[in-house]
Amino acid sequence: MTGWVVLTDLDGTLLDHDSYDWRPAEPALQALQLHRIPIIAVTSKTAAELVSLRTDIPYLAPLMACENGAVVIDDRPDSPGREILGEATSTLIGWFEQACLETGAEGIGFHQASDQQVADWTGLSLASASLARAREASLPVYFPKDWSARAAFIGAVEARGGQVLEGGRFLHLAGKADKGTALRWMSRRLRTSQTIALGDGGNDDAMLAVATIAIRIPTVGARRPESLTAIRRASLPGPAGWNEAVLSLLEQDLIDGSRGEQDE
C-alpha cells in the first residue's frame, strides 16, 4: 500500500508550453522524491515520446499513462508491461473521416499530417514529431483557430461512441478511456486512494475530477472558464506553477509520503 501519489499532465503543466523545459519544477520534484511520493506522467504524448522523456526527467515513476489515458504502462520489475484501455487509432480515424464528411469540418488528423507539419504546430524536432505521430489509441486533430463546424463535428464523433478532448494545441479523438480512467487504473495498481492531479487543459478534467487534490495549472496568455468545483489553482503557468503548488502542499503538511515508494 502506497501513501500519496502525484499524477501529472506534461505539456503546459510540468513542461513549459513552448520550450518544454521542466527544470523550474525541480525543487518540488526533489521534495516529492525525498518524501517517497511517486510522480506519474499522465499525458497526451505517445509511449515512444515518454521513453526519451523518462531519461530526461529522472523523477518520473516507471508507471505512466499515454495518449490521454488510453494506454497505460507499468515498467516496474515483475509487473505487466502495457494495457490498452481505449479504442484503437484505426477506429478513431474512421470516426474522424465520417464526422468530417457529415459536417464539412476541415481538420487534419495526425495520420494525415507530415512530420514537418507536426513540428511546425508544436515546435518539436522532426524526430520528436515522428514519435508524436506513433499513435495506438488516440488521434490528435489540428483545426484552424476559427471554424464554424466545431460543435457539429464533436456531436458526430460522440454519436459514434467517442469523445473529443481539448488539449493545449489540438482536439484529441478518444474512445471511452480518458485521464480519469488512467487515474483509477493507477490507484488500483498502487492500492491507494490518495491522489494529487495537476493539469492545464480540458483533456485533464476527467483526471482532476476524481483526484483527492486537484490543481489547475493556468494556460499561458489565457484563462479558460473553470468547469470543476473543489479545485486549487496555481498562480503561475507551466513548471513554475507546478513547483509552487506542490511545494505549498508539502509546506502545509497536507500530504504525507512516508508510506510511498518511488519504485513501487
C-alpha positions in Angstrom: 0.0 0.0 0.0 1.4 3.4 -1.0 0.6 6.7 0.5 0.1 9.7 -1.7 0.7 9.6 -5.5 1.1 12.5 -7.9 -0.3 12.2 -11.4 0.6 15.0 -13.7 0.0 16.2 -17.2 3.1 17.2 -19.1 2.7 19.8 -21.9 1.8 23.2 -20.4 1.9 21.7 -16.9 5.2 20.0 -15.8 6.7 21.1 -19.2 6.8 24.7 -20.4 4.3 25.1 -23.2 6.9 26.5 -25.7 10.3 25.4 -24.5 9.3 22.0 -23.0 11.6 22.8 -20.0 10.8 21.1 -16.8 13.6 22.4 -14.5 11.6 25.2 -12.9 9.7 22.4 -11.1 12.8 20.6 -9.9 12.7 21.8 -6.3 9.2 20.3 -5.9 10.2 17.1 -7.8 13.2 16.7 -5.4 10.9 17.3 -2.4 8.5 14.6 -3.6 11.3 12.2 -4.2 12.6 12.9 -0.6 9.1 12.1 0.7 9.0 8.9 -1.4 5.9 10.1 -3.3 5.7 8.6 -6.9 5.3 11.1 -9.8 3.3 9.5 -12.6 3.0 11.1 -16.1 -0.5 11.1 -17.5 -0.2 12.7 -20.9 -1.4 13.0 -24.4 2.1 12.0 -25.6 2.8 8.6 -27.0 4.7 5.8 -25.3 7.6 6.4 -27.8 7.8 10.0 -26.7 7.9 9.1 -23.0 10.9 6.8 -23.4 13.2 9.8 -24.0 11.3 12.0 -21.5 11.9 9.5 -18.7 15.6 9.6 -19.4 15.5 13.4 -19.4 13.3 13.7 -16.3 14.7 11.2 -13.8 12.0 11.8 -11.2 9.2 10.2 -13.2 7.9 6.8 -12.0 8.1 3.7 -14.1 4.3 3.8 -14.3 2.7 6.1 -16.8 -0.3 6.8 -18.9 -0.1 7.9 -22.5 -2.4 9.1 -25.2 -4.8 10.8 -22.7 -5.1 7.7 -20.6 -5.9 5.3 -23.4 -2.6 3.4 -23.0 -1.1 2.6 -19.6 2.4 1.2 -19.0 3.9 -0.4 -15.9 7.7 -0.9 -16.3 8.4 -1.9 -12.7 10.2 -5.2 -12.2 7.8 -8.2 -12.2 4.9 -6.1 -13.4 2.8 -6.3 -16.6 4.0 -4.3 -19.5 1.2 -2.3 -21.0 -2.6 -2.3 -21.4 -4.8 -0.6 -24.0 -7.8 0.9 -22.3 -9.2 2.9 -25.3 -10.3 2.4 -28.9 -7.6 1.6 -31.5 -6.4 4.6 -33.6 -7.7 2.9 -36.7 -11.2 3.0 -35.3 -10.8 6.7 -34.4 -9.6 7.5 -37.9 -12.8 6.1 -39.2 -14.9 8.2 -36.9 -12.9 11.3 -37.8 -13.3 10.8 -41.5 -17.0 10.1 -41.2 -17.5 13.2 -39.0 -15.7 15.4 -41.4 -17.8 14.2 -44.3 -21.0 14.7 -42.4 -20.2 18.2 -41.1 -17.7 19.7 -43.6 -15.1 20.1 -40.9 -11.6 20.7 -42.3 -9.4 19.2 -39.6 -6.1 17.5 -40.2 -5.6 14.3 -38.2 -2.1 13.2 -37.2 -2.4 10.3 -39.6 -2.7 12.7 -42.4 -0.1 15.2 -41.3 3.6 15.1 -42.1 6.4 15.1 -39.5 7.1 18.7 -40.7 3.6 19.9 -40.1 3.5 18.4 -36.6 6.9 20.1 -35.9 5.6 23.4 -37.2 2.5 23.2 -35.0 4.3 22.1 -31.8 7.9 23.3 -32.0 9.2 19.8 -31.8 12.1 18.5 -33.8 11.3 16.3 -36.8 12.4 13.2 -34.9 10.2 14.1 -32.0 7.3 14.9 -34.3 7.6 11.4 -35.8 7.3 9.9 -32.3 4.3 12.1 -31.6 2.5 10.6 -34.6 3.1 7.0 -33.4 -0.4 6.5 -32.0 -2.1 3.4 -30.7 -5.4 4.5 -29.2 -5.8 8.3 -29.8 -6.0 10.8 -32.7 -4.9 14.4 -32.3 -6.5 16.7 -34.8 -5.4 20.2 -35.9 -8.1 22.7 -36.8 -7.8 26.4 -37.8 -8.4 28.8 -34.9 -11.9 29.8 -36.1 -14.2 27.1 -37.6 -17.9 27.0 -37.5 -18.4 23.3 -37.7 -16.8 22.6 -34.3 -20.0 21.7 -32.3 -21.4 19.6 -35.2 -18.1 17.7 -35.6 -17.9 16.9 -31.9 -21.5 15.8 -31.9 -20.8 13.5 -34.9 -17.9 11.8 -33.1 -19.9 11.4 -29.9 -22.8 9.9 -31.8 -20.4 7.1 -32.7 -19.5 6.4 -29.1 -16.3 8.5 -29.0 -15.3 11.7 -27.2 -13.4 14.8 -28.2 -10.9 16.1 -25.6 -9.5 19.6 -25.8 -5.7 19.9 -25.2 -3.5 22.9 -25.3 -2.9 22.7 -29.1 -5.2 20.1 -30.5 -8.5 18.3 -30.2 -8.0 14.7 -29.3 -10.4 12.0 -30.5 -10.7 9.1 -28.0 -12.8 6.2 -27.1 -14.3 5.8 -23.6 -10.9 5.9 -21.9 -9.6 9.2 -20.6 -7.2 10.5 -18.0 -9.7 9.8 -15.2 -9.7 6.2 -16.4 -5.9 6.1 -16.1 -6.0 7.6 -12.6 -8.4 4.9 -11.4 -6.2 2.2 -13.1 -3.1 3.6 -11.3 -4.9 3.8 -8.0 -5.9 0.2 -8.2 -2.4 -0.9 -9.3 -0.8 1.0 -6.4 -3.6 0.3 -4.0 -4.1 3.9 -2.9 -6.9 6.4 -3.0 -4.7 9.4 -2.1 -4.1 11.1 -5.4 -2.9 14.6 -6.4 -3.6 15.5 -10.0 -2.2 18.5 -11.9 -3.2 19.6 -15.4 -3.9 22.7 -17.6 -6.2 21.6 -20.4 -9.7 20.3 -20.9 -8.4 16.9 -21.5 -7.2 16.9 -17.9 -10.7 17.5 -16.4 -11.6 13.8 -16.1 -8.4 13.2 -14.0 -8.8 16.3 -11.9 -12.5 15.5 -11.2 -11.6 12.2 -9.5 -8.4 13.1 -7.7 -8.2 13.7 -3.9 -6.5 17.0 -4.5 -6.9 18.7 -8.0 -4.6 21.5 -9.1 -5.3 23.5 -12.3 -2.2 25.0 -13.9 -3.2 28.2 -15.8 -2.7 28.4 -19.5 -0.1 30.9 -20.8 -1.9 34.0 -22.1 -5.4 32.8 -21.5 -7.8 32.0 -18.7 -10.3 29.2 -19.5 -13.5 29.1 -17.5 -13.3 26.6 -14.7 -15.8 23.8 -15.0 -14.8 21.9 -11.9 -15.5 22.7 -8.2 -13.2 22.0 -5.3 -10.1 22.6 -7.3 -7.0 24.5 -6.4 -5.4 26.9 -9.0 -1.7 27.6 -9.3 -0.9 31.3 -9.8 1.7 30.7 -12.5 1.6 28.7 -15.7 3.8 25.7 -16.5 6.5 24.2 -14.4 6.8 27.3 -12.2 3.2 27.0 -11.2 3.6 23.2 -10.7 6.6 23.9 -8.4 4.7 26.5 -6.4 1.6 24.4 -6.0 3.3 21.2 -4.9 5.7 22.9 -2.5 2.7 24.6 -0.9 1.0 21.2 -0.3 4.2 19.9 1.3 4.8 23.1 3.4 1.2 22.9 4.7 1.6 19.2 5.6 -1.4 18.4 3.5 0.3 15.3 2.1 2.4 12.7 3.8 4.6 10.4 1.7 6.0 8.3 4.5 4.4 5.1 3.2 5.1 5.7 -0.5 7.8 4.1 -2.6 9.2 5.7 -5.8 9.9 2.3 -7.3 6.5 0.8 -6.4 
